[in-house]
Amino acid sequence: MRLEISCQDRVGLAKDILSVLETYGINLMSIDASNKGFFFLQFADVPFDVLSALMPQIRKIEAVYDVRTVAFMPSEQEHYALQTLLKTLPDGVFSLDAKGRIRIANDAAQFMLGMQLHEVLDESLNHWVQGFNFGRWLSEPQLLPQAARVRIGNSEYLAEMLPVMLPDGEGSEIRAGAVVTLKSPARVGQQFNALQSQNKGFANVLAVSERMQQVLKQAERMAQLDAPLLITGETGTGKEMMARACHDASMRREKSFVAINCAAIPDSAVEDELFGYVSHGKLMKRGFFEEAQGGTVFLDEVAEMSAAAQVKLLRLLQDGSFRRVGGEEDIRPDVRIICSTQEDLAARCQQGQFREDLYYRIHVLAFHLPALRERKVDILPLAEMFLAHYCAQLSCPVRRISAKCRSFMQSYAWPGNVRQLKNAIFRAVSMWDGAGELSVEQLKLPSYDEGQGYFDQQFEGTLEQAMKQYEANLLRRLYPAYPSTRQLAKKLGVSHTAIANKLRDYGINKEP
């Protein structure tokens, strides 16, 4: 039971209120006093008839204006708000007393130590954290904030130490202890990038591996140019994120970034959506290219664009203009075009499924995003970043990734790449069952082997059909590199006639 008493500040008021409580045999549990005209009391629940008699008696006390029940005390709200903050904070936080002993350790700090709170309470932080003497710092004549590089086992952290000083009522302060925050290198790098100029555009792209760092260097240079850009990579590698980063790092960053998934727009509507349309001389709809005036148009999965839309896009790239569907006026938008695909566009040109002249127009600048299995060094930093993000977003305690799960993540093929990793972490956090570490089982990833696919995916068809499909895919990939039947036959160690027959059977043509 909690009461809020609005009152005037008066000497002896608290004594009078406590006397009324004593009359009814009520034992006070806590009290919050405020200099803003409020008094808060907490005591055990009492019957309704007792409460009904108690509140009028308190109202009769001199300087009391009103009394009402409340759900919580101000100190309780502050306490639980602080608990929530500490629980969800991805950084490890310790509260130390004046001798450097642990008084509070949030969930992230406990995970860093690999211990429970009751195991570390009243113990010196230097039992686990090396590289800085907390006790010596706290005993210095002038206690100033500090930052230092420290270690817990083989892991390194940035430690930030802030002294806690309490007023002594005589105009000076009493040394009460300190608050210590530990941040991982990945966390420090993330915060540093967030402080960089927004013009860079690549602050949210994590790149630890040398290969991905090279891609970022390429992308940063190409972002400053205004020529068409083609981004290739498997599904889930982050092509749209890189396209948006290129836009944000370009001179067009103040204008619109319009992303269009060409595979999601029906063939019958793609021209209308991209270029707009006119009916009976009246403009009915502006296309995406007009909506993005001055900005960037991102054509995702450009390989899926219809033949008619390819022709219009080619004209736009060649002449800088297009016509709306049903219109006669030439529109000249000021946009930069960035395209992406997970398909082999050169092979599509070979098969006649994509215009070769358009391919060369959109392939002025290009970079390839490697698959996650090709940059294994990035897997664990990405997983830790997603884990911290979703734990904070879903208000879950910050968790660690078990050693077994770490090993599994690095050996898994990740056919869905970064998107699959991100979704797996989100699923695990959202279905959190209270376990202390993230396990392999919680990721719920299907068994997969590179080159073989998912083990638990039911295969349909015959062995002969599977062999033909593999053979056709192989020939389509190799034919652009060995563009004559004799060269291809020599490469594969078969006769010229056999290759010619197979190319004809599978409909693989040299010319688009």
Disulfide bonds with the S-S distance in Angstrom:
none
